[in-house]
Amino acid sequence: LDDFDPTAPGPHARQAVFEIVGDIELAVVALSRAVDMAIKLSELAPISTSVPTSVTSTVVTLTKLRNAYEHIEDRAQGQVRMQPDPQALTIFDWTSLFQDKAITYAGSRLELKDVPTILLDTRTFLKEAAAEAKATVQAPPTI
């Protein structure tokens, strides 16, 4: 995103925009799935490690963004869950991405500067939770 040159000739600028947007889509889907995995793990496994607030506070926004990207053909038709939605087309407004470095959709906003923290905190939680679960499973029986 930092390398984007808005003064580049039309075809080059368009190609750069679509590459950036494609990377953003993939990153949002992957991050959202990782956050979902962390939340579900904390609900299903007998662990005391808590999911960090930096992760849990992004679930709604990430899920909205992910759903919009995964169902982009519906958004292109102005629909959400097969119903007309006036916010559906906002997924194609990339103004905030290029001006503010934020991903927005239907009133939700994810600041790009927050993504590394969310990713690192999710990763750290998953590692700690896995270590805790492994220790619980491998603990010798007490007699």
Secondary structure, DSSP 8 states (H G I E B T S, - for coil): -TT--TTS-HHHHHHHHHHHHHHHHHHHHHHHHHHHHHHHHHHHS-------HHHHTTHHHHHHHHHHHHTHHHHHTTEETTEE-TTGGGGG--HHHHHHSEEEETTEEEEGGGHHHHHHHHHHHHHHHHHHHHHHHHS----
